[in-house]
Amino acid sequence: MKRMKLEQWMDICKLMNDNLGLPMHYCNPHRRIEYSLMPAGISSQGQKELQERMIQLISSSHRGEVQGPYMLGTSLLENFIETRIEENGVYMGSLIAGPSIYSRIRKDMLVGLARDHRITDRDALERYYDRLVIMDKKKLLHAAAMLHYLVYHTRIDITDVMQHNHGGSRYQGLGENIDIQVSEQRINVSFHHDPIYEKELMQLVTDGRPEELVNKLELIQTTEGIGTLSRTSHVRHQKNLSIVGIALMTRAAVEGGLHPEIAYTMSDLYIQQMEEMTDANEVNTALQQAIYDFANRVKECKEGDFSKAVVKCKQYIFNHLYEDVSLQQLSRSVHMNSSYLSRRFKQETGVSISEYIQGQRIEEAKKLLVLTDLPISVIYARLNYHDQSYFTKVFRKLTGVTPKQYREGRRLKSTHSGEDDPI
């Protein structure tokens, strides 16, 4: 990369600040802030404390593996982006965007945050939050991609930003502890929470699709649209919220085929680790890791008893469920004789390939009925059912009810566009 001077870093800071409203800073290799565009109205003492928080944050985040951008957060719910500046492998400093917040901080959350951080002047804390830019997670990810482009002149997708931040998490999964303690701990859990998004996450866990979870989990925001579960502490609120989330994902994993002993032990161990944490962001990261681990365990469970050819066959069906999948296409994808593949598939799964495809399409129809407002006629057409009565017949055979009855019985929303559908 061509060597750049401080003036050029200042120009990038000004571009980001002018276009996105984000405060911007340049930190030199010796961990000193040389240039800052601070949020308006912050006192000199407030600016000094903010700089100290930023230095501490980037010092603890550096892993030396990638240039970034890193998505960083503080226990005060401030969000930052850091892009490391490297020239010929030498660290030349960092550009930092922030602080910003995901949404306005409610009064009840303000009380908890002030108590957690022993801040006596709540009015000053409220004024500080009022001066910060509001930027949701998705916009912040785009801002991170933009900052990377301005520094390195190479494009990166926000999914790349999400995945390398997720993969480098300081929080590690429980791994072998689950297997060690599987016979020692059981819990009974009760649950309640937010509907549609929660149901989508649970479905991904039940299906054993951890790769798709990564992007969804990175978009979790913990300050908006969630009721307060502790009036005295924001950390306690996040812990309570995470415990509810883990209870839900435990149930989803069991429904996906994970042995209850393993699922309940995972639940116990994650909750125990969360209870020892003192930072709300760390608790939220632990929740994301737990959900990912549940989905990964279900995936391993689903794939464990099948040959590679059958697993690959199932993956092909999953990826092409909305298309007309034939035995010939499947045999070509796994490089196997179609007759042999057909026998092998039924021997391992207990059903024929056509029956399996039929079952997967009905499962997909069930999800669409519950999670979307699509008319039933659109759903069956998308899933390659050309005859409405045949779709209804197959659906009733596998579920015991018609599509309309299923939607009305399982739907979480009270209204939907398919209400007058004749099926």
C-alpha positions in Angstrom: 0.0 0.0 0.0 1.3 3.5 -0.9 2.6 5.4 2.2 0.1 8.0 3.4 0.6 11.0 5.6 -1.4 12.3 8.6 -3.2 14.8 6.4 -4.6 11.9 4.3 -5.9 10.2 7.3 -7.5 13.5 8.4 -9.1 13.7 5.0 -10.7 10.3 5.4 -11.9 11.2 8.9 -13.5 14.3 7.5 -15.2 12.4 4.6 -16.7 9.9 7.0 -17.8 12.6 9.4 -19.3 14.8 6.7 -21.2 11.9 5.0 -22.2 9.7 7.9 -22.1 12.1 10.9 -19.8 9.7 12.7 -17.1 11.1 15.1 -13.7 10.1 13.7 -10.2 9.7 15.2 -6.7 8.8 14.2 -4.7 6.8 16.8 -0.9 6.6 16.1 1.2 3.4 16.6 2.0 4.5 20.1 -1.6 4.5 21.2 -2.1 8.2 21.2 -5.0 10.0 19.6 -3.4 12.6 17.2 -6.6 13.8 15.5 -10.2 13.8 16.5 -13.6 14.9 15.3 -15.5 14.6 18.5 -19.3 14.6 19.0 -20.5 18.2 19.5 -21.1 19.5 22.9 -18.8 17.2 24.9 -16.7 18.8 27.6 -12.9 18.6 27.5 -13.0 16.2 30.5 -15.6 14.1 28.6 -13.4 14.1 25.5 -10.4 12.9 27.6 -12.4 10.1 29.1 -13.7 9.0 25.7 -10.2 8.9 24.3 -9.1 6.8 27.2 -12.0 4.3 26.5 -11.0 4.1 22.9 -7.4 3.4 23.6 -8.3 0.7 26.1 -10.8 -0.8 23.6 -8.5 -1.0 20.6 -5.5 -2.2 22.8 -7.6 -5.2 24.0 -9.1 -5.9 20.5 -5.9 -6.2 18.5 -5.3 -9.8 17.4 -2.8 -9.1 14.6 -4.6 -11.4 12.1 -6.5 -9.0 9.9 -6.6 -5.3 9.3 -10.2 -5.1 10.2 -12.5 -3.4 10.2 -13.3 -4.4 13.8 -16.7 -3.8 15.3 -16.1 -2.8 18.9 -18.4 -2.0 21.8 -18.2 -0.8 25.4 -20.3 -1.7 28.4 -21.8 1.8 28.1 -23.4 0.6 24.8 -21.1 2.8 22.7 -20.2 1.3 19.3 -16.9 1.9 17.4 -15.3 0.8 14.2 -11.6 0.3 14.0 -9.5 -0.2 10.8 -5.8 -0.9 11.4 -3.5 0.9 9.1 -0.7 -1.4 7.9 2.1 -0.5 5.4 4.4 -3.4 4.3 3.3 -5.4 7.3 4.1 -2.6 9.8 1.3 -1.2 12.0 1.0 2.5 11.4 -2.0 3.3 13.6 -5.7 3.0 13.5 -8.7 5.0 12.2 -11.6 4.8 14.6 -15.2 5.7 13.9 -17.5 6.4 16.8 -19.0 6.4 19.3 -22.5 5.7 18.0 -25.4 3.9 19.6 -28.0 1.6 18.0 -31.0 3.5 19.3 -32.1 6.0 21.9 -31.3 4.9 25.4 -34.6 4.6 27.4 -34.9 6.0 30.9 -35.1 2.6 32.5 -31.9 1.5 30.7 -30.2 4.7 31.7 -30.9 4.0 35.4 -29.4 0.5 35.0 -26.3 1.7 33.2 -25.7 4.5 35.7 -26.0 2.0 38.5 -23.6 -0.5 36.8 -21.0 2.1 36.2 -21.5 4.0 39.5 -22.4 7.2 37.7 -24.1 9.6 40.0 -24.9 12.4 37.5 -27.6 10.6 35.4 -28.6 13.9 33.7 -25.0 14.3 32.4 -25.1 10.7 31.1 -28.4 11.3 29.4 -27.1 14.5 27.7 -24.0 12.5 26.5 -26.3 9.8 24.9 -28.4 12.5 23.3 -25.4 13.9 21.5 -24.4 10.5 20.0 -25.2 9.4 16.4 -27.9 6.7 16.2 -26.8 4.0 13.7 -28.2 0.5 13.6 -26.1 -2.5 13.2 -26.5 -2.9 9.4 -25.7 0.7 8.7 -22.7 0.5 11.0 -21.5 -2.6 9.0 -21.8 -0.6 5.8 -19.8 2.3 7.4 -17.1 -0.2 8.3 -16.9 -1.5 4.7 -16.7 2.1 3.5 -13.9 3.0 5.9 -11.9 -0.1 4.8 -12.4 1.0 1.1 -11.2 4.5 1.9 -8.0 3.2 3.5 -7.1 0.2 1.3 -9.1 0.9 -2.0 -10.5 -2.6 -2.0 -14.1 -3.5 -1.6 -15.3 -5.9 1.1 -18.8 -7.1 1.7 -20.6 -6.6 5.0 -20.8 -10.4 5.3 -17.0 -10.5 5.4 -17.0 -7.9 8.1 -19.5 -9.9 10.1 -17.8 -13.3 9.7 -14.3 -12.2 10.6 -15.6 -10.3 13.7 -17.7 -13.3 14.7 -14.9 -15.8 14.1 -12.5 -13.8 16.2 -14.8 -13.4 19.2 -13.0 -13.4 22.5 -15.7 -15.7 23.8 -15.1 -19.3 22.9 -17.7 -22.1 22.8 -17.9 -24.7 25.6 -16.6 -27.5 23.5 -15.6 -30.6 25.4 -17.2 -29.4 28.7 -20.6 -30.3 27.3 -19.6 -33.9 26.7 -17.8 -34.2 30.1 -20.9 -33.0 32.0 -23.6 -34.4 29.9 -24.8 -36.9 32.5 -24.4 -34.6 35.5 -26.8 -31.7 34.9 -30.4 -31.2 33.8 -32.7 -28.2 34.0 -36.4 -27.5 33.2 -36.9 -24.2 31.5 -39.9 -21.9 30.8 -39.9 -19.3 28.0 -41.4 -16.2 26.7 -40.0 -13.6 24.2 -40.3 -11.7 21.0 -42.1 -13.6 18.2 -41.1 -13.6 14.5 -37.3 -13.0 14.6 -37.1 -15.4 17.5 -39.0 -18.0 15.6 -36.6 -17.6 12.6 -33.6 -18.1 14.8 -35.2 -21.2 16.4 -35.9 -22.7 13.0 -32.3 -22.3 11.9 -31.2 -24.1 15.1 -33.8 -26.8 14.6 -32.7 -27.3 11.0 -29.0 -27.3 12.0 -27.9 -24.4 9.7 -25.1 -22.6 11.6 -23.7 -20.9 8.5 -27.0 -19.0 7.9 -27.1 -18.1 11.6 -23.8 -16.1 11.5 -25.3 -13.2 9.5 -28.5 -13.1 11.5 -26.8 -13.2 14.9 -24.5 -10.3 13.9 -27.5 -8.1 13.4 -28.9 -8.6 16.9 -29.3 -5.3 18.7 -29.8 -5.3 22.4 -31.1 -1.8 23.0 -34.3 -1.6 20.9 -37.6 -3.3 21.0 -37.0 -5.4 24.1 -38.7 -5.0 27.5 -36.6 -4.4 30.6 -35.9 -7.6 32.5 -34.1 -5.8 35.4 -34.8 -2.3 36.6 -31.6 -2.0 38.6 -28.8 -3.2 36.2 -28.3 -3.3 32.4 -25.9 -6.2 32.8 -28.6 -8.1 34.8 -31.1 -7.2 32.1 -28.9 -8.7 29.4 -28.2 -11.8 31.5 -31.9 -12.4 32.0 -32.7 -11.8 28.4 -29.9 -14.2 27.4 -31.1 -16.9 29.8 -34.6 -16.7 28.1 -32.9 -16.9 24.7 -30.9 -20.0 25.7 -34.0 -21.7 27.0 -35.7 -21.2 23.6 -32.7 -22.4 21.7 -32.4 -25.5 23.9 -35.9 -26.4 23.0 -35.3 -25.8 19.3 -32.1 -28.0 19.4 -34.1 -30.9 21.0 -36.7 -30.6 18.3 -33.9 -30.7 15.7 -32.8 -34.1 17.1 -30.1 -33.1 19.6 -30.2 -35.5 22.6 -32.0 -33.7 25.5 -29.1 -34.5 27.9 -26.7 -32.7 25.7 -29.0 -29.7 25.0 -29.8 -29.2 28.7 -26.2 -29.5 29.7 -25.2 -26.9 27.1 -27.9 -24.7 28.5 -26.6 -25.1 32.1 -23.0 -24.4 31.2 -23.7 -21.3 29.1 -25.9 -19.8 31.8 -23.2 -20.5 34.4 -20.6 -18.8 32.3 -22.9 -15.8 31.7 -23.6 -15.4 35.4 -19.9 -14.8 35.9 -19.6 -12.0 33.3 -19.7 -8.3 34.3 -20.0 -6.8 30.8 -23.3 -6.6 28.9 -21.6 -6.8 25.5 -19.7 -9.9 26.6 -23.0 -11.5 27.7 -24.5 -10.8 24.3 -21.5 -12.3 22.5 -21.9 -15.4 24.7 -25.5 -15.7 23.7 -24.7 -15.5 20.0 -22.0 -18.1 20.4 -24.4 -20.4 22.3 -27.0 -20.1 19.6 -24.4 -20.9 16.9 -23.1 -23.9 19.0 -26.7 -25.3 19.3 -27.2 -25.1 15.6 -23.8 -26.7 14.9 -24.5 -29.6 17.3 -27.8 -30.2 15.6 -26.0 -30.2 12.2 -23.5 -32.7 13.4 -26.3 -34.8 14.8 -28.2 -34.8 11.5 -25.2 -35.6 9.4 -23.6 -38.1 11.7 -25.5 -41.2 10.7 -25.4 -40.7 6.9 -22.8 -41.3 4.2 -21.2 -38.4 2.5 -23.3 -39.1 -0.7 -26.6 -38.9 1.2 -25.5 -35.8 3.1 -24.5 -34.1 -0.2 -27.8 -35.3 -1.7 -29.7 -33.6 1.2 -27.7 -30.5 0.8 -28.5 -30.3 -2.9 -32.2 -30.8 -2.2 -32.0 -28.0 0.4 -30.3 -25.6 -2.0 -32.7 -26.4 -4.9 -36.0 -26.9 -3.0 -37.8 -24.3 -5.1 -36.7 -26.0 -8.3 -37.8 -29.2 -10.0 -35.2 -31.7 -8.5 -34.8 -34.9 -10.4 -33.0 -38.2 -9.5 -30.7 -37.7 -12.5 -29.6 -34.2 -11.2 -28.9 -35.7 -7.8 -26.9 -38.6 -9.2 -24.8 -36.2 -11.2 -24.2 -34.0 -8.2 -22.8 -36.9 -6.1 -21.2 -38.8 -9.1 -23.2 -42.0 -8.4 -25.4 -44.3 -10.4 -29.0 -43.2 -10.0 -30.4 -46.6 -9.2 -27.7 -47.2 -6.6 -28.2 -43.7 -5.1 -31.9 -44.3 -4.8 -31.4 -47.6 -2.9 -28.7 -46.1 -0.7 -30.8 -43.1 0.2 -33.8 -45.2 1.2 -31.6 -47.6 3.1 -30.1 -44.8 5.2 -33.1 -42.5 5.6 -36.0 -44.9 5.6 -37.8 -42.9 2.8 -37.4 -42.6 -0.9 -35.8 -39.5 -2.5 -39.2 -38.4 -3.8 -40.8 -38.8 -0.4 -37.9 -36.9 1.2 -38.3 -34.0 -1.3 -42.0 -34.0 -0.7 -41.5 -33.8 3.1 -39.0 -31.0 2.8 -41.3 -29.0 0.7 -44.1 -29.4 3.1 -41.8 -28.3 6.0 -40.8 -25.3 3.9 -44.5 -24.5 3.3 -45.2 -24.7 7.1 -42.4 -22.1 7.7 -43.8 -19.8 5.0 -47.3 -20.1 6.4 -46.2 -19.0 9.8 -43.4 -16.5 9.1 -44.8 -14.7 6.0 -48.0 -13.1 4.8 -47.8 -14.9 1.4 -51.1 -16.2 0.1 -51.3 -20.0 0.2 -51.7 -20.0 -3.6 -48.3 -18.3 -4.0 -46.7 -20.7 -1.5 -47.7 -23.9 -3.3 -46.8 -22.4 -6.7 -43.3 -21.4 -5.5 -42.8 -24.9 -4.1 -43.5 -26.5 -7.6 -47.0 -27.7 -6.8 -49.0 -27.0 -9.9 -52.3 -28.3 -8.5 -53.9 -26.7 -5.5 -55.9 -29.7 -4.5 -52.9 -32.0 -4.7 -50.9 -29.6 -2.5 -53.7 -29.6 0.1 -53.9 -33.4 0.0 -50.2 -33.9 0.5 -50.1 -31.2 3.2 -53.0 -32.8 5.1 -51.5 -36.3 4.8 -48.2 -35.1 6.4 -49.6 -32.7 9.0 -53.2 -33.8 9.6 -54.6 -30.4 8.8 -55.1 -28.2 5.7 -52.6 -25.3 5.0 -55.3 -22.8 6.1 -56.0 -24.6 9.3 -52.2 -24.9 10.0 -51.7 -21.1 9.5 -54.7 -20.2 11.7 -53.6 -22.6 14.4 -49.8 -21.8 14.5 -49.6 -18.2 13.3 -48.1 -15.8 15.7 -49.6 -12.7 14.0 -53.3 -12.1 14.3 -53.7 -10.9 10.7 -52.4 -12.3 7.4 -53.1 -11.9 3.8 -54.2 -15.5 3.2 -57.2 -15.4 5.5 -59.7 -15.7 2.7 -57.8 -18.3 0.7 -60.2 -21.1 -0.2 -57.8 -23.9 0.7 
